[in-house]
Amino acid sequence: MGTATVVPIFFGTIHSMETYDFIITQVRAAAKLLMQLREEKFEVMTKGGNPRDIVTSVDLAINDFLIKNIRETFPEDGIYSEESSGDSTSMPRFWTIDPIDGTSNFSRGIPHFSICVAFLENGVPQAGAVYNPITNELFSFKRGAGAFLNGKPIHVSSETNLKNSFILLHAGRDSKSWKWGSNAYGQLLEHAKKTSNLAGSALDTCFVAAGRVEANIYGTLSTFDIAAAVGILQEAGGVMVAESGEPIVLQVKPQRIIAANSTAIADAIRKII
């Protein structure tokens, strides 16, 4: 893909408010369905025969629920979802969905997963939400108006020293990333204050946005899957960069990313991994 498109920021437009309010309503409704299905017996399947890449029948049910409601309300818009075929990301207006980000956690009863929905124009996130129905934490953003946790503004931490920083690291499922990941983990153990792996890319990025950790590193990540979290991070004052240090361009193809509270922390991480 080419360079990111610069889109003018419009504060408090009726259109952005409509999409934002719609998203909040939909993720809460989807969460109710998820919690209901979670209590029933659900099926766990693999994608492409890869036992490390799974999907559950709950993912598919939430995916269908959200797509149906978006199509009924915004019939002219495109929809991209991790759990559906087709790619609408070249359309001027489209939605991105990850029905359960952190499916492995969900499937094992680990309460670190989320429902992600975002609305984009010309490839730029305009509004979105990341909702963990277990903790009832709803992270959201409106472009140009801020990032929020349960309606209250959030901001990244002000820490600029890596040795005082909490870092999240996930090497990814790709075997090519494992050696890189083990080296990165060793370097972070030496140079950062705390290194953990929570395995929920959207929530992990929102934790950076909320100042809970200083950075979230993913060895392989399709950034369209977490477009809502990217918007939240940017509105909270954070950055998401590629290995080169350049701002990431949202894309379907997996890429290595560093989501950080500042370029200072991102650059310090890049120097050691």
C-alpha positions, 0 to 999 in steps of 0.5 A: 500500500502507499503512504497514508492519506491525510484527511481533514479533521472535523470536530463534532460533525453530525456524521461522526457523532452518528457513527460513534454512537452507532458503534457504541450501541453495537459493541454493547449489543454484541457483548450481550450476545457474546456473554450469552453464547459464552455460557453455552457449549461453543465450537473451537476450530482452526484456520487453515489447519494451523492449531495456533490460529483458531476461531470459535462459533462465537466469533462467527455469530458475533461477526454475523450480528455486526455485519448484518446491523452495519449493512442495514444502517449503512448499506453503501459502506464496505465492511472488512472483517477478520472472520469474513472473506473479501476486502473492502478496504479500498472503498472511501467509507468502510468498517472494520470488525474483529468480533473477538480479538484475543480468541485464544484467551476467550476459548480458554476462559481468560478474561482478556479479549474484546469486540472491536469495531471501527469506521474509516474514511479513505483508510483513516479511522474516524470512530471506533470502540474496543470493548471487554465485556468481562471487565466492562471496560469500553475504550473508544475514540472520535477523531479530533475529539479524544479517546475515552474509557467508559466515557472519560478521557484517557491519555498515554503515560508521560514516561520517557525512560525505557528502564522505567517502562512496562512493555507488552510483547507478542512475537506472533504465530509466524515461525519466522518471528520466533527467533526475533521474539526470543531475542526481543524478550531477552533485550526487554528483560534487560532494558525495561522495568517489566515485560509481559504478554497478554495476547490481546492486541487491541486491548494491549494497545488500549492499555498503552492509550490509557497509560497502563503500559508504555508500549505494546509490540507485535511481531505479526499483526494485521493492523486493520483488525485493530483499527479501532485501537489504533484510533484510540491510541492516536487520539490518546497521544500515542504512536504506532510505528513500523520497524523502520520507525515510520508511522504504520499504514493500516493494511491487511497484510501482517506487519511488525509494529510498536505501539508506544506512548511516545516516539522516545520510547518507540525509538528506544525499543527499536534500538534494542530489538 
